[in-house]
Amino acid sequence: MENVMKMYITADEVAELLGVSRGYAYKLIRGLNKELSAKGFRVISGKVPTKYFQEKFYGMVLA
């Protein structure tokens, strides 16, 4: 079950992946969620969809 990609990524995971503080990770997530909200999507505070995060930070478009 661990190999299954999670739907959402948390601030702690963002901080670890990018090597930034937890507070800055929350700031990044707020920005990403603001973008999604402007596009009409519902968002969850403190989490961002993993696919959207990867697309924005790594330029990956996953099918």
N, C-alpha and C positions, 0 to 999 in steps of 0.2 A: 504494500500500500504506500510505502514511502516514495516509490518511483513515480507516482501519479502527481502531475503538476497541480499545485494548489490554485484555486480560482482567484484568491486575493493574496496580496503581499502586505505585511504589516510594517510599521515604522521600524521595529527592531531589526527586521530582515533587510529593509532598505539601508539602514545604518551600517549593518555588517557588510552588505554587498558593495556599497559605495565608499566605505571607510570614512563615514561622517558621523557626527554626533546624533544622538536620538532626537534632540530638539530640531536639528536641521532636517532630519528625515521627515519629521512631522510637517515641517514647512514645505518640503517638496511634495508630499502627499496632498497637502491642502491645495497647492497649485495645480496638480494633476486633476484632483477632484473638481476644482473650479472649472477647468477646461471641459471635463466631461459633463458637468452640470449645464454649462453654456450650450452644449450640443444636445441637451434634452435628456440626458441619462440621469438616473437616480444614483446617488453615491452613498457610501458608508464612511463615516468619519474614522480616520486613523487607518484606513485600508484603501488600497487601490487595486483594480484588476491586474493580475500578473502579466497578461498579454499586453495591456496598455503600457504598463511600466517598461517592459522589455522593448516595445516599439519606440517609446520616447527616449530611452537612455542608450539602447544598443542598436537602434535602427532595424530591429528584427520584425518582420511581419510573419506571424505564425498562422497557419491555416487551421 
